[in-house]
Amino acid sequence: MMFKRLRKIAIIALSAFAVVPAMAQDLLASQAPIDRKMKAVDAEMLQQLVEMEEEYDSPAADLYEDWDNTYAHKLTSLPDSFRIDLRDFCMPTPSRVITSNFGARWGRQHKGLDIKVYIGDTIRAAFSGKVRIVRYEAKGYGKYVVIRHPNGLETIYGHMSKQLVREDQDVRAGDPIGLGGNTGRSTGSHLHFETRLCGVALNPAIMFDFRNQDVVADSYLFRRNQYERDGLQATRLRGANGLYGYNPADVNSPNMGKSYAASDNGSRSGNVRYHKVKKGETLYSIARKHGTTVAALCKLNRIGKNVRLRTGQILKYS
């Protein structure tokens, strides 16, 4: 009898111990969804705090009073000096060929750089930021995108065949934002790339080195007095050359006073000149046109003399 009682007590005790872990597991199981939700909430709150801190620390917050999607660029008050952080950048295209420089062109100001790209080539955000404009302008930029960056710059990407972002979208440096194209006021596929500070067009070449696919330094110091002196100098030099349409608010260049004239057939980039191949042209006809030789063209472009040229192809000729 005693043995049966002890056996019964033992069975009850074992049953009790078995129930405790099961109850604990049930409690953990019921708590898990709550923990996941709290973790998600914590992560979202942390992200919001990070974004608020980034916005608070953003130099752009002190430069621009509003966020407006109705204009591509608008002149606002310029600071006396402003250091633009160029770190954490991404080249908007791997192309190294500049087909038209910043400055006077055809009697008017060209306010960016034209970089050779082909239709469908990926165009990327130069810096992290927020997309302000995604629009089409038939007589100007074509399909274009404007991004405002925390470093104070706004970058403009024009003549694209397709935009891959939407207005008010946050992007990271290197994110695809569009595809190369030939839309708007354009005579051939290329990327029109602008860098602006408070609506003022700055020469991208003072910050971006497309030939070496890098920025020229970790930062660029903008000084308003130097910028205004350069603008006055450019007015005098270009006025003497009979060039019109100059606006001092659109020029800032280490090469002030130099005219980078470009045409449908040839463009200059520093000491290097380029030729855009037309239908029916050959290496011989191009060499004769620019006073060089086929051998020199082949050496400059690392091609063979029997290469088949494509219409629109860009060749160096000096």
N, C-alpha and C positions, 0 to 999 in steps of 0.2 A: 504493500500500500504506500509506504514511504517512498519507495523507488518510483512509483507512478506519479506521486506529487512532485518529486524532484525533476522528473522528466518533463512534466507539464510546465513547471516554472522555467526550465531551460528553454523549452520551445517558445514560450511567451517572450522571454528575454531576447532570444535570437530574432524573433519577429520584430520586436521593438527596434533593435539595432538595424535591421534591414529597412525599416520604414524611414528612419532618420535620414540616410543618404538620399533615398528616393524623394523625400520632402524637400531636401536641400537642392536636389537637381531640378525639381519642379520650380522652386523659388528662383534659381538661377536662370532657368529657361524663360520664366515669365518676366524676369528683369532684363534679359538680353535685348529685346526690342527697344525698351526704354533707354538702355545704355547707348544703343546705336543711334537713337534719335538725339539724345543729349550730345553725343560725339559729333553728329552732323551739325547741330545747332552751335556747338562750341567752335567748330571749324569755320562755319559761316560767319560767326561773330568775329573770329580772329581775322578772317579775310577782309571783313569790313573795316576793322581797326587798322589793318595794314594799308588798305586803300586810302582811308582817311588820313593816315600819317603821311603817305606818299603825296597826297594832294596838298596837305598842309606844308610839307617840305618842298613842294614843287616850285621852282623859280617862276614857272609860267603863270602861277596863280597871282603873282605880283605884277605881271606884265599886261594881262588881258582882263578887262573888266567884265566881259560878257562871253557867253557861248551862243553863237548865232550861226545857223545853217543856211542863211540866205545869201551870203556873199563869199566869194572865193578868197578875197583878201581885202582888208580895209586898214588904212593908215591910222595908227593910234599913237599916243605919246611915247616918244623914244626915251629910254634911260640915258643918263650921261655916259655910263659905261655898264657893260654887262658881259659876264663870262659865260660862254656857252659850253657846256660839258659835252664832249664828243665821244666819250667812252661808251661801251656797250652798244656799238653801232652795228649795222649790217649794210653792205653795199646793196643798193636797190637792184642792181643787175651785175652779172659777172662780165659784161661787155666792157672792154677797155678802150673802145673807139669813140671819140668825141667828134661828131660831125658838124657841130656848130657851137661856138663859145658864147659866153656871157658878154654883152656889150653891144656896141653899135653894129647894126646889120640892116642893109638895104634902107638906110635913112631913118631907122627907128631903133628902139632899144629891144634887144633880145634878153629877157629877164631870167633866163635859166641856162642850163646846158642841154644840148641834144645828144643823147647817147644812142649809138646804133644798136637796135634790137630787131628781131624778126617777129612777125605776127604769131602770137601764141607763146612767146617767151615769158617766163614767170617774172613778175615785178614784185619786189618785197619791200616791206616797211623799213625805212632807214634806222629808225629808233622806235622804242616802245612809245605808245601814246594812245590817243583817242581820235577816231575818224570824225571829222567835222562836216565834210562835204563829200557826197557821191552824186555826180551829176553829169549831164551831157551838154556840151556847148558846141553847136554846129560850126560857128565861125571863129572858134578859138581853140580851147583845150581839147575839144572832142570829148571822149569819155575820160573823166578825170576824178582824182581822189585827193582830198586835202586832209592831212593828219596834224593835229597839234600835239607837241611833245613836252614832257615835263622840263626839258632843258631850255625851254623858251622858244625853240624853233617851230615853225610850221613848214611842212614839206608838201609839195604839189607834184603829182604824177600825171602827165597829160598824154593824150592821143592813144590811149589804150583801146584794145579791141573788146575787152570785157573787164568789169569791176567785180571783185570777189568779196567785197566787204559791204557793210551797210553803215549808214550814219549813226553816230553815237556808240559805235562798237569799239571796245578796247582791243588793241593789238599789241603784240610784242615785236621787238626788232627781229626782222627776218621772216615774219609771217607773210604769206602770199596775199597781196591786195589786189592784183589785177594781172592782165595778160598784155604783152606788147601788141601794138597795133598802129593804125594809120588813120585814125578818126579825127574829125575837126579840120582845122586849118593846117594841113600837113601834106607834104609832097612825097613822102615815103615813110615806111615803117621806122619808128624810132620812139624813144622815151624822152619826153620833155620833163626835165627835173628842176624844180625850184626850191630854194631855201629862203624863207622869209622870217624876219624878226619884227614884230609889231606891224605887220603888213608891208614892211620895206624889203625889197628883193636884194639879197646878198649873193654875191658870186659863189656858187657851190664849190668852185675850185679853190677857194681859200680854206675850205674845210675838208673836201673830198678829193682824193687822188685816184681817179679812175684807172689810170695806167697801172698803178701799183696795187689797186684794190684795197685801199686803206685810207684812214683819215690822216691829215697832215700832222696832227698833234692830239694830245689828250683833251685840249680845250682851245677855244678861240675867244680872244678878248675884243669885244666890240666897243669902240670909242666913238661917241657921237661927233665930237669936234673933228677927229680925223676923217670920219665919214663925210662930214659936210665940206671939209677942205677938198677932199677927193672929188666930190660932186661939182664944186665950183671949178676946179681944174679941168674936169671933163667937159664942162659947159664951154669953156674958152677954147679948148683944143678942137672939139667937134664943131663948134661954131665956125672956126677958121677953116675947117675942111668942108664946110657947106652941108653938114649933116643936121637934120632937123628931128623933131619929135623927142628931144632929150628931156628926161624928168629926173632931177637930182635925187629924188626919193627912190630911185630904182637902181642906183649904181653904187657898188662898193667893191673895189677890186684892187689887188696888188699891182695890176698892170694898167692903171688908169692912163688914158690917152692913146692906148694902142687900139687900132681898129681891127677887129677880127672879121673881115669881110668874108662872107660865105655865099656860095651859089649852088645851083642844082648839081653842078658838075664837080666842084671841088670845095673843100673846107680846110681851115687851118686849125691846128691844135698845138700851140707852142711853136716849135721848130719843125713839127711834122705836118705834112700836107696829105690830104686824102682826096680820092676821086671816086665818085659814085658812078658805077657802070651803067651806061645806057644801052638800050636794045641795039644790037648789031655792032657794038664796039669790040675791038680786039686789043690784045696787049700792044700790038704794033701801033694802032691808031692812038691809043692812050699815051704811049711813050712819046710819039711824035707831037701830040698836042701839048705835052708838058715839058718838052725839050729834054727828054731822058732816053734811056734805052730799055729794050725788053729785058736784057740781062739784069739791069739795075732794078726794074720792077719785080722780077722774079726773086732777087736776093732780098729786097725789102719785105716782101710778102711771103717768103718761103714757099714759093710755088714753082712748078715746072713751066717751061715755055709753051707746052701743049695743053695746059689746063683749060678747061671749058668755063668761061666766065658766065656768071648769072646776072641778069638785069637787077639793078639795085645793090649789087655787091660793092663793098667798100674796099678800095685799094690804097695803100700808101704809094706816093710817087716821089717823096723827098723826106 
